[in-house]
Amino acid sequence: MSDKDIIWEIIMQSIERRRIDGSAQWQNGYPNEQTIENDISRNFGFVLTVNGEIAVYVALIFNDEPAYSTIDGAWLTTGEFAVIHRVAVSEKFAGKGMVKKLFDVIEDFVKSQNVQSIKVDTNYDNLAMLKILDHKGYTYCGEVFLAGGIRKAFEKVLI
């Protein structure tokens, strides 16, 4: 919780980056400070640091995303899963491959929890995240309704 203000600053930077990129994602008041406080208090909030400095924030949630119970398409698996939400990179570290590194760390952590699936969604116009998901081997599964809009849903089965 002591990092909340720094994390919120990073979230605001990402909101602005999405706006500048022409994306509608995160332009409607979500996520907000309460979202981040809830993540942290529920032990969903994680950071990736570089030399002790927060580079990336992410919410990592196990087996709990009600919006994923209905998909226009089909998930690859039906068992336990982890969900990646609210990925935000500090401006200082933007464009330096931090999200790809984050996904590597998440995949290792999820495997260590004996969970074999990661699910994630993003806006159709979040080109940076779509490129990362493709690069990291996530499979497009369909669309879900989340945070007031239709989102592209992806899954990766960890072997």
Buried (B, 14 or more C-beta within 10 A) or exposed (E): EEBBEBBBBBBBBBBEBBEEEEBBBBEEEBBBEEBBBBBBEEEBBBBBEBEEEBBBBBBBBEEEBEBBEEBEEEBBEEEEBBBBBBBBBBEEBBEEEBBEBBBEBBBEEBBEEEBBBBBBBBBBBBEBBBEBBEEBEBEEBBBBEBBEBEBBBBBBBBE
